[in-house]
Amino acid sequence: MSYRVAVSGASGYAGGEVLRLLAAHPEVEVGAVTAHSSAGERLGAVQPHLHALADRTIEDTTAEVLAGHDVVLLALPHGASGEIAAQLGEDVLVIDAAADHRLESSADWDAFYDGAHQGTWPYGLPELPGGRDRLRGTRRVAVPGCYPTTILLGLAPAVASGLVEREDIVIVAATGTSGAGKSLKPHLLASEVSGGMSPYGVGGVHRHTPEIEQGLRAAAGADVQVSFTPTLAPMSRGILATSTAKLAPGTTAEQLRAAYAAQYDAEPFVHLLPEGQWPATKQVVGSNHITVQLAVDEHAGRAVVVSASDNLTKGTAGGAVQSMNLALGLDETAGLDMMGVAP
């Protein structure tokens, strides 16, 4: 059986990445491709790398255009997907790559986003405890943010096992410029980004902070507090997250590594690297894979976890397709078996 999938926001980075993956998916037919400002244009004019779909005409993003598909994937700006999703039938699998349906707490939404909270959908991160069970058979999926995907998969085994303290988790992560979307912004010009790094969202104000705490709280079964500082790196794709947490009394490096091995050894896309090998963004570019490594800082009494992903693939589009596969009862890895690109 082939499933017909519509993609909104097809002119953006996330929408383009979704289409790249779906075009190679063995059990999917790409249906309508939609956007707003580029409606009426040839898809190849705005996504020239999508050769197999280049002659498609971009349609306007309306419920009428999106109707009649088995799956609708919304790659729209935050705050724009709730209205469209509400007009689609309950029998349609709707996958939201924006933040509109990720947060469980309306208070968290109000503190970090504009507009009304649109409710909470099953969270599209299968590797978290219970994640697959929540996704199988669902007809609504909230795709995680790119930072939360990378950070949660880096920290979940540590907090779930109780081997680290939950109140003093510090995260510093670098992302490529595609994480800010395709809109023209002066601070993302090549002359501004090239050759340097800069922080943003400093002081606990980044929108992914409550999402990270929500995911870690689910893994730990208790409240978790994080300090998260994002930085912008001179690369187009990738996230490298370094997370540290105070060790629980008596925790050893061997126990910590064993907890990660137990959670990830059977995972198709999360890889605990051999000791001495560290994650790098170039290992995972263009793939749905994420690499993880850890160490114990004996001097500071802290666990140090480094994780790397491609923010557009595993961090957005790959996570969406992986969740789609589970929701439809397909092989979880279908359309996602590509390895990273090197050099």
N, C-alpha and C positions, 0 to 999 in steps of 0.2 A: 504494500500500500504506500502511495506517495502522499505526503501532507503538503498542502498549499499554504505558503507562508507569505504574509504581507509585511513589509518593513517601512515604518514611518521614520522621518528624520534621515532619509537615505542620502542626503547631500553632506552630512556631517561625518566626523571621524568615526564615531561609534557605529553609525548606520552603515558606513562603507565597510567597516570591519565585519559587521554582521553579514553583509551581503557576500563578502569574500569567502566566509566560512560556509554559508548556505549554498553557494554556487557549487561547492565540492561535496555537499552532503548527499549520501547515496539514497536517502529516503525523503527528500524534500524537493518541492518545486517552488521556485521563487515566483510569487504572484505580484501584486501591486507594489510599486516602490513610490513612496510619497514624501513630500516636503511642503514647505510654504513658499518661501521666497524664490525657490528655484523651480516651482511647478511650471510645467510646460517645456522645460529644457530636456535635452538628451542626457541620460545618466552619464554617458561617457565624457560629457563636457565638464562635469564636476567630480567624477570619480574615474579618471582615465585609466587606472590600473585594472578596472573590472571589465576586461575585454569581453567575456562571455555575456555580459549584461549591458554592454555599452549602448546598444541601440534602443534600450527601453526608454520610454518617455516618463518623466517624473510627474506624478499626479498630485493634486492638492490633498492635504491630510484632512479627510473628513470621515465620519462614521460610515457614510454611504460607500465610499471607495474601499474602505477596509472590510466592509461586510462580505460574507461569503467565503472567507478563508478559514482554514482549520486553526491557524496560528497567526496572531498579530503581535509583532514585536515593535514596541514603542521606544524609539531612541530620540526622545524630544527633550527640550530644556525642562529643568525642574519646575513643577507647577503647571505644566501643560498637558500631562498625560492623564490626569485624573478625570477630566471632563470627557475626553475621548473614550477612555476605558469604560466609563459608566454607561456609554451608549452601545457597547458591544455585548452580545448575548452571553449568557452564563455557560453555554456549550463551547464557546471559543476559548482557546488557550491564549491568554493575554500576558505578555512578558514585558515588564516595565524596566527599562534600563536607567531611568531617572530615579530620583530619591523619593518620589511622591508616596510610595507605599512601603518603604523600608522600616521606618521607625514605629515602635510599638507605643511610645509615649507621645501624646499630643502636646504635652508640655515641652518635651525635647524639640518637637517640630516647631512650635511657636518661638522657641528660644533661638533657633538657628536658621529658620526658613521663613519666607513670606507666604501669605495666603493660608487657607484653611487646611488642616490635616485631612488627608484623603482616606485614612484607614490603613490597616496593616495586612499585607499579603505574605504567604510563605516565602521565606528568605532563600534566595538562590545560591547557597553555598553548601553543596552536598557533603563536603568533607567535615563540616562541623558535626558534633554529636547529634544524632537524630535528624540530620539535614536531609538525607535521602528519603526517609519515611514521610517527611512533610511535603516533599515534592512529587512523589509518585501519585499520579492521577489527579493532581490539582489542576485547576483551570485559571489560576492567577499566580504569577511569580514576580517578586521584587528582586531585581538583580542587585547585588551588593555594589557599593562604591569600589573604585580601584584600590585606594589606600586600605580600606577595611579588609578586602580580600587578601592582600599581601600581609597585612599585620595580623589579622585573626589567624590565618594559617601558620604564621610564625609563632604565635603565642599560645594558641589553644591547648596544645598538649601540656604545657607548663602549668597553666592555671587550672586545667581540668584535673591534673594529678595532685594538686595541692603542694607541689614542690617549690613554688615561689609564693611570696606574699602578694596580696591583691591590691594593696593600698599605695604602692609606690612604683608604678610602672611608667617608665620613660621611653618615649618613642621619637626617633628622629628619622625622617624618610625623605628621600629625594625622588622626584618624578620628572619625566620628560614633558616637553611643552604641549604635546597632544592631549594631555590630561585637562587642559584648560579649554578644549574645544576648538572649533575652526573659525570662530569669529575673530575679526581683526582687532588686536589689542596692542597698544604701543609697547608695553613691557615685554611682549612676546616676539617683537621683531628680532631678526637674526642678529642685528648689530647690538641689541640690548642683551641678548641671552648668550651669544657666543663668547667663549673664553672665561666665563665666570659662573658663580652660583649665588643664589639669593634666597632668604627665607620669606615666608608669607604666612598669614593666618597664625601669627605668633600669640601666645598667651591663652591657649585653650579655646580659641574662637573659630577654629576650622570646623566646617559643617560635618565632617566625618567623625568628629570626636564622640558624639553620643552614639553613633552607629558602632564604633569600635567598642565602647563600653557595653553596649547592649549585647554584642556578640560574645564578648568575654564573660559577661555575667551569665549568659546561657551556658557557656562551657563550664564555668566554675560552680554554678548553682548558688552564687552569692554575689554581692555587690563588688564591683571592680572600679578602681579609679586610675585614669591614665593622664599623663601629660604628653601631648602630641604636638610636635613641631614639624610642619612640612617645609621642604625646600625645593627650589626649581633648579634643575640641572640642564646643561647645554646638550641635550639629546632629544630626539623626537619621540622615542618610546622608552618605556621601562620605569620600574619602581624598585628602589633598593631601600629596604627598611631595616634599621637597627633598633632593636627593642631590648631594654634591660629591666630586670626586676630583682628585688632583694630575695635571696634564697631563704626558704623556710628552714628552721633549725634542723640540722642533721642531713640536709640534702647534699648528695654527692654528684659529681659529674657523670658517673656511671648510671645512677638512678635517672638523671635528667635525660640522658641519651636513650635509655631504655624506654622511657615514656614516649619519646618521639618515634622511635622505631615501632613500638606497639601500635601507634595510631596511624603511621604513614607507610609502613612497609608494603601494604597491599593496595595502596592508592595508585591509580593510574597516572595522576597528574601532579602529585606532590612528592618531591624527592628529597629525603634526608641525605645530604652528601656524605661521602666517606670523610673520616676525620682528617683534618688538614686541608681540605678543599673548601673554598668559600664561594658563596653565591655571587654572580655578576649578572648584570642585566643582559649582556650580550649572549649569555647561555640560553636565554628563553625568548629572545625577540621573535615575534611572529608565531609563537606557540601557545598552547593552553597549559603549559607546564609551569610549575613554581618550584624553586630550589630553596632549601633551608639548611642552615648550619648553626651550631651552638657551641658555646664555651662557658666555662665557669671562671669568673674573675675572683680568684681567691682573696686578693688584696681588698677589694671592695665588698666581697660577700654577695656578689650579684651574678645572675645568669645573663648571658649576652646571646641574643638570637638575631641572626641576619637572614632575611628572606628577600627573594627577587622574583619579579614577574614582569610580563608585558602588560602595561595598564590597559591597552586596547583589546588584547586577546583574553587571557585568563581574567584580567581585571574588569572586563565589560562583556564583549561579544562572545568570547569563548565560554564564560560563565553562563551567559544567556542560552547558548546552544546546548551546553551540558545539562542545564536545568530543563530545557525543552525536551531533550531526549528522555530524561527520567519521567517527566510529566506524561509523555506520550507512550511510555512503555518500551522505548527503543533501547538499543545498546547505548550505555552512557557515553561511550567514546566515539560514537558515530560522527563522522565529519570533523573529528578533532585529533586525528592521529599524526598530524604533522609535527616534526621536530623543529628546534630552533634554527635560526639562520646565522651562519658564521662565515667570515669574520664580521 
